[in-house]
Amino acid sequence: MIETRSVSKQLGGKQVLADVSLTAEDGHVTGFVGPNGAGKTTLMKIVACLIPADSGAAAVNGRPFSDALVPARTLGVYLSGEWLPARRSGEDHLRFVCETQGFPTTRVRPMLETVGLWGAHRREIRTYSLGMRQRLGIAAALIGDPANIMLDEPVNGLDPNGVIWLRRLLREQAACGKAVLLSSHLMTELELVADRIVMLHEGKVVRAGTLAELASHTADSEVYIASPDLGAVVELLCAQGLSTRPEGDGALVAGARAERVGQIVFGAGLSLSHLAPRIHSLEDLFLSSTTSDRKQEEAA
Ligand SMILES: Nc1ncnc2c1ncn2[C@@H]1O[C@H](COP(=O)(O)OP(=O)(O)OP(=O)(O)O)[C@@H](O)[C@H]1O
């Protein structure tokens, strides 16, 4: 498990993180999402003990990562391809990781095959594309078969096949019971891979939970309905004080949850062919979170 508790950090006189608490639980992919500059990388560097927090604490399996006896078995980290050694080959880099962490170098070839770099393994890293560097960085993070995995923007530079491959790989790792924390500014990408989401905006957590939990907490949650008696259903709901608007072949109902809408409609003996909460996209949720925060600040 990867945890941070009330982590705050200033950099260059700017409050980059303010009281950030998050948990990436074992067996789940946790998506850490926020726009450029939100503070995601800074928090990950604090978890990896590359920089200290001003206050608060970060732990991996309940302890600071710097206390880990075999770091690569505790937390697999990939933060940036910039730090890969340019003049070493991909194979030599993974050998180096194995040798320094006490793993057999027999792991190198299968790991290069897993990330799709076998064939380019003898080439110097400086000749690798961005996507190949991402794959090598992910390989270095995973070669120790770590109990926890933390990847910063791993999708950057991957082609569509690479993106699908990575999603599957991360889901498999979580299915083995590992905690996977991955950041992205691409909310739609995280929607496809993560079970849980933590949204960061200007250094603060604005929302956290499963996608369904997040959707159900939005103030403007809506319910999609369709019915052979749509006109009568809409009239009934309006009479109950709910507002509706047309959507596709049905209508969106605002101001009540699906259970309540169902009770009203079925209670009046009318039928529905469709009744479902409208699941908001992460982008909708993020925008509604940051807009309501701004409105509260303005009101204050
Ligand atoms: N060493 C530093 N000195 C001063 N400011 C910094 C430093 N490192 C980061 N920052 C600032 O901290 C803020 C958060 O940066 P960070 O890289 O953590 O964001 P991010 O969410 O990872 O963004 P991105 O998606 O663009 O990588 C930014 O405003 C950045 O300019």
PDBQT file of the ligand as one rigid body, heavy atoms in Angstrom, charges set to zero:
ROOT
HETATM    1  N1  LIG A 401      12.300  22.472  -8.327  1.00  0.00    +0.000 N 
HETATM    2  C1  LIG A 401      11.261  23.287  -8.448  1.00  0.00    +0.000 A 
HETATM    3  N2  LIG A 401      11.354  24.595  -8.132  1.00  0.00    +0.000 NA
HETATM    4  C2  LIG A 401      10.288  25.418  -8.238  1.00  0.00    +0.000 A 
HETATM    5  N3  LIG A 401       9.057  25.022  -8.641  1.00  0.00    +0.000 NA
HETATM    6  C3  LIG A 401       8.906  23.742  -8.975  1.00  0.00    +0.000 A 
HETATM    7  C4  LIG A 401       9.993  22.797  -8.901  1.00  0.00    +0.000 A 
HETATM    8  N4  LIG A 401       9.513  21.597  -9.287  1.00  0.00    +0.000 NA
HETATM    9  C5  LIG A 401       8.206  21.762  -9.595  1.00  0.00    +0.000 A 
HETATM   10  N5  LIG A 401       7.852  23.047  -9.408  1.00  0.00    +0.000 N 
HETATM   11  C6  LIG A 401       6.514  23.620  -9.632  1.00  0.00    +0.000 C 
HETATM   12  O1  LIG A 401       5.629  22.866  -8.839  1.00  0.00    +0.000 OA
HETATM   13  C7  LIG A 401       4.361  22.750  -9.501  1.00  0.00    +0.000 C 
HETATM   14  C8  LIG A 401       3.962  21.299  -9.557  1.00  0.00    +0.000 C 
HETATM   15  O2  LIG A 401       4.840  20.606 -10.426  1.00  0.00    +0.000 OA
HETATM   16  P1  LIG A 401       4.713  19.042 -10.695  1.00  0.00    +0.000 P 
HETATM   17  O3  LIG A 401       5.777  18.674 -11.676  1.00  0.00    +0.000 OA
HETATM   18  O4  LIG A 401       4.677  18.324  -9.400  1.00  0.00    +0.000 OA
HETATM   19  O5  LIG A 401       3.268  18.983 -11.367  1.00  0.00    +0.000 OA
HETATM   20  P2  LIG A 401       2.576  17.812 -12.199  1.00  0.00    +0.000 P 
HETATM   21  O6  LIG A 401       1.188  17.700 -11.697  1.00  0.00    +0.000 OA
HETATM   22  O7  LIG A 401       3.426  16.589 -12.154  1.00  0.00    +0.000 OA
HETATM   23  O8  LIG A 401       2.546  18.413 -13.650  1.00  0.00    +0.000 OA
HETATM   24  P3  LIG A 401       2.845  17.734 -15.095  1.00  0.00    +0.000 P 
HETATM   25  O9  LIG A 401       1.638  16.940 -15.446  1.00  0.00    +0.000 OA
HETATM   26  O10 LIG A 401       3.014  18.924 -15.970  1.00  0.00    +0.000 OA
HETATM   27  O11 LIG A 401       4.095  16.922 -14.950  1.00  0.00    +0.000 OA
HETATM   28  C9  LIG A 401       4.535  23.417 -10.856  1.00  0.00    +0.000 C 
HETATM   29  O12 LIG A 401       4.018  24.728 -10.775  1.00  0.00    +0.000 OA
HETATM   30  C10 LIG A 401       6.022  23.446 -11.052  1.00  0.00    +0.000 C 
HETATM   31  O13 LIG A 401       6.390  24.536 -11.837  1.00  0.00    +0.000 OA
ENDROOT
TORSDOF 0
